[in-house]
Amino acid sequence: MFAEIFIKKNIDQYEDVLFVFTSIKSMKILRMNIGTNILEKNNVLLDSTNVFFNYAQEKNIYPTIVYLDNGNVNRVEYISPENKYSITQLMDIYD
């Protein structure tokens, strides 16, 4: 739920960030929580076939921040209780 709140508050501020929703259990609930207007933005991707969802990954329930460097994955961080400041660090990059 934290990721959904963050996106609702900040999506227009981070136009060069791609927000990917994966492992979607109910499109109807996602639309109610996020809003259709947000889901239709150019920087939102709905991963309905779970290309980005990794069942083997222990932390797959947490929102993930993937940092790119020249189009290559540079670092991956999970927004979890162990790493609760990762979203703040991401926001600091854009300030």
Backbone as CSV, one residue per row, in Angstrom:
resi,resn,N_x,N_y,N_z,CA_x,CA_y,CA_z,C_x,C_y,C_z
1,MET,0.815,-1.193,0.000,0.000,0.000,0.000,0.864,1.264,0.000
2,PHE,2.056,1.190,0.645,2.937,2.349,0.689,3.331,2.791,-0.714
3,ALA,3.645,1.845,-1.578,4.042,2.176,-2.945,2.893,2.852,-3.687
4,GLU,1.685,2.392,-3.471,0.531,2.997,-4.141,0.346,4.445,-3.695
5,ILE,0.504,4.705,-2.413,0.381,6.073,-1.893,1.486,6.948,-2.469
6,PHE,2.700,6.431,-2.488,3.820,7.183,-3.052,3.553,7.563,-4.498
7,ILE,3.090,6.621,-5.288,2.834,6.874,-6.708,1.744,7.920,-6.883
8,LYS,0.683,7.804,-6.124,-0.412,8.774,-6.235,0.081,10.187,-5.939
9,LYS,0.971,10.319,-4.979,1.451,11.649,-4.583,2.551,12.183,-5.497
10,ASN,3.312,11.308,-6.137,4.537,11.740,-6.798,4.666,11.433,-8.276
11,ILE,3.718,10.770,-8.882,3.904,10.300,-10.258,4.185,11.432,-11.246
12,ASP,3.564,12.569,-11.070,3.782,13.671,-12.009,5.141,14.325,-11.809
13,GLN,5.708,14.186,-10.641,7.005,14.783,-10.332,8.156,13.971,-10.940
14,TYR,7.954,12.667,-11.153,9.010,11.787,-11.634,8.641,11.199,-12.986
15,GLU,8.597,12.041,-13.999,8.177,11.583,-15.322,9.195,10.660,-15.983
16,ASP,10.456,10.707,-15.539,11.463,9.837,-16.139,11.661,8.543,-15.352
17,VAL,10.783,8.287,-14.380,10.786,7.037,-13.633,9.669,6.167,-14.167
18,LEU,9.986,4.914,-14.473,8.975,3.973,-14.943,8.438,3.202,-13.747
19,PHE,7.152,3.297,-13.513,6.479,2.586,-12.429,5.858,1.325,-13.010
20,VAL,6.291,0.165,-12.526,5.820,-1.110,-13.047,4.983,-1.799,-11.982
21,PHE,3.774,-2.146,-12.334,2.900,-2.933,-11.458,2.928,-4.364,-11.955
22,THR,3.332,-5.272,-11.085,3.448,-6.671,-11.453,2.753,-7.526,-10.398
23,SER,2.559,-8.771,-10.720,1.836,-9.684,-9.827,0.490,-9.082,-9.421
24,ILE,-0.213,-8.593,-10.403,-1.509,-7.947,-10.182,-2.555,-9.020,-9.918
25,LYS,-3.091,-9.024,-8.735,-4.092,-10.037,-8.370,-5.490,-9.638,-8.838
26,SER,-5.774,-8.331,-8.787,-7.076,-7.843,-9.214,-6.920,-6.472,-9.852
27,MET,-7.174,-6.403,-11.137,-7.095,-5.140,-11.852,-8.123,-4.155,-11.309
28,LYS,-9.276,-4.659,-10.931,-10.339,-3.810,-10.396,-9.879,-3.131,-9.099
29,ILE,-9.265,-3.895,-8.203,-8.794,-3.323,-6.942,-7.656,-2.338,-7.192
30,LEU,-6.759,-2.663,-8.110,-5.673,-1.749,-8.438,-6.220,-0.429,-8.968
31,ARG,-7.186,-0.489,-9.851,-7.807,0.740,-10.385,-8.483,1.548,-9.272
32,MET,-9.115,0.851,-8.335,-9.764,1.563,-7.221,-8.720,2.212,-6.314
33,ASN,-7.604,1.534,-6.071,-6.575,2.061,-5.179,-5.753,3.175,-5.811
34,ILE,-5.440,3.036,-7.079,-4.549,3.974,-7.760,-5.314,5.006,-8.573
35,GLY,-6.333,4.572,-9.256,-7.085,5.452,-10.138,-6.740,5.185,-11.589
36,THR,-7.725,5.164,-12.432,-7.530,4.891,-13.851,-6.637,5.932,-14.495
37,ASN,-6.760,7.201,-14.079,-5.953,8.258,-14.683,-4.457,8.010,-14.481
38,ILE,-4.053,7.463,-13.352,-2.644,7.163,-13.103,-2.199,5.950,-13.911
39,LEU,-3.037,4.938,-13.984,-2.669,3.721,-14.707,-2.505,3.962,-16.203
40,GLU,-3.058,5.035,-16.718,-2.961,5.331,-18.142,-1.802,6.272,-18.486
41,LYS,-0.990,6.639,-17.506,0.144,7.537,-17.750,1.242,6.807,-18.518
42,ASN,2.043,7.579,-19.257,3.099,7.008,-20.094,4.206,6.327,-19.294
43,ASN,4.389,6.728,-18.039,5.465,6.133,-17.242,4.952,5.048,-16.289
44,VAL,3.807,4.449,-16.624,3.252,3.343,-15.853,3.146,2.126,-16.768
45,LEU,3.656,1.012,-16.293,3.586,-0.237,-17.046,2.842,-1.265,-16.207
46,LEU,1.826,-1.874,-16.788,1.080,-2.946,-16.127,1.623,-4.270,-16.639
47,ASP,2.334,-4.977,-15.781,2.965,-6.251,-16.133,1.965,-7.375,-15.882
48,SER,1.002,-7.497,-16.752,-0.076,-8.471,-16.555,0.378,-9.912,-16.772
49,THR,1.516,-10.112,-17.433,2.031,-11.471,-17.654,3.176,-11.812,-16.693
50,ASN,3.418,-10.951,-15.726,4.433,-11.167,-14.681,5.849,-11.378,-15.214
51,VAL,6.214,-10.608,-16.212,7.576,-10.658,-16.734,8.563,-10.195,-15.664
52,PHE,8.185,-9.197,-14.874,9.075,-8.621,-13.871,8.932,-9.267,-12.498
53,PHE,7.999,-10.168,-12.342,7.758,-10.799,-11.051,8.598,-12.058,-10.945
54,ASN,9.356,-12.187,-9.877,10.240,-13.332,-9.694,9.744,-14.156,-8.514
55,TYR,9.127,-15.289,-8.784,8.578,-16.127,-7.728,9.662,-16.662,-6.794
56,ALA,10.866,-16.848,-7.321,11.950,-17.400,-6.508,12.556,-16.356,-5.568
57,GLN,12.348,-15.107,-5.854,12.937,-14.041,-5.039,12.182,-13.907,-3.725
58,GLU,12.900,-13.953,-2.631,12.296,-13.893,-1.300,11.561,-12.572,-1.053
59,LYS,12.057,-11.489,-1.611,11.494,-10.170,-1.333,10.512,-9.713,-2.413
60,ASN,9.945,-10.624,-3.156,9.087,-10.239,-4.274,7.796,-9.537,-3.849
61,ILE,7.494,-9.533,-2.560,6.276,-8.851,-2.113,6.490,-7.360,-1.924
62,TYR,7.744,-6.919,-1.959,8.046,-5.513,-1.703,8.190,-4.731,-3.000
63,PRO,7.824,-3.443,-2.973,8.121,-2.590,-4.131,9.627,-2.575,-4.366
64,THR,10.016,-2.504,-5.612,11.425,-2.581,-5.979,11.828,-1.331,-6.740
65,ILE,13.006,-0.821,-6.412,13.585,0.292,-7.151,14.748,-0.275,-7.950
66,VAL,14.700,-0.106,-9.262,15.778,-0.563,-10.130,16.465,0.684,-10.686
67,TYR,17.733,0.838,-10.362,18.514,1.969,-10.842,19.229,1.556,-12.122
68,LEU,19.140,2.409,-13.131,19.783,2.136,-14.414,20.949,3.091,-14.645
69,ASP,21.942,2.595,-15.362,23.072,3.406,-15.790,23.277,3.111,-17.269
70,ASN,22.980,4.075,-18.106,23.054,3.903,-19.561,22.221,2.715,-20.032
71,GLY,21.059,2.535,-19.446,20.150,1.480,-19.861,20.418,0.125,-19.242
72,ASN,21.455,0.009,-18.419,21.791,-1.253,-17.767,21.461,-1.178,-16.283
73,VAL,21.036,-2.288,-15.721,20.716,-2.321,-14.300,21.997,-2.112,-13.506
74,ASN,21.986,-1.076,-12.684,23.147,-0.721,-11.872,22.992,-1.222,-10.441
75,ARG,21.760,-1.161,-9.937,21.491,-1.522,-8.541,20.006,-1.809,-8.387
76,VAL,19.677,-2.737,-7.497,18.286,-3.064,-7.186,18.102,-2.948,-5.687
77,GLU,17.060,-2.222,-5.261,16.747,-2.089,-3.844,15.271,-2.392,-3.633
78,TYR,14.986,-3.013,-2.514,13.610,-3.312,-2.147,13.169,-2.352,-1.060
79,ILE,11.975,-1.820,-1.188,11.412,-0.976,-0.136,10.765,-1.923,0.854
80,SER,11.488,-2.195,1.919,11.054,-3.183,2.898,11.326,-2.652,4.296
81,PRO,10.861,-3.339,5.313,11.156,-2.889,6.682,12.656,-2.777,6.957
82,GLU,13.462,-3.614,6.312,14.912,-3.551,6.500,15.531,-2.377,5.753
83,ASN,14.860,-1.864,4.746,15.404,-0.804,3.894,14.353,0.274,3.674
84,LYS,13.763,0.749,4.743,12.637,1.667,4.626,13.013,3.044,4.100
85,TYR,14.302,3.382,4.055,14.709,4.704,3.586,15.066,4.725,2.102
86,SER,14.927,3.610,1.412,15.290,3.554,0.005,14.452,4.498,-0.839
87,ILE,13.191,4.662,-0.530,12.339,5.572,-1.296,12.768,7.017,-1.069
88,THR,13.218,7.342,0.141,13.719,8.687,0.440,14.987,8.947,-0.355
89,GLN,15.851,7.953,-0.455,17.078,8.097,-1.230,16.762,8.312,-2.704
90,LEU,15.768,7.610,-3.226,15.359,7.803,-4.610,14.855,9.224,-4.823
91,MET,14.053,9.711,-3.906,13.522,11.058,-4.038,14.627,12.107,-3.935
92,ASP,15.659,11.854,-3.141,16.780,12.790,-3.019,17.536,12.955,-4.325
93,ILE,17.569,11.921,-5.138,18.245,11.990,-6.431,17.604,13.044,-7.317
94,TYR,16.290,13.195,-7.201,15.552,14.104,-8.083,15.371,15.489,-7.496
95,ASP,15.801,15.709,-6.278,15.670,17.046,-5.670,16.825,17.935,-6.042
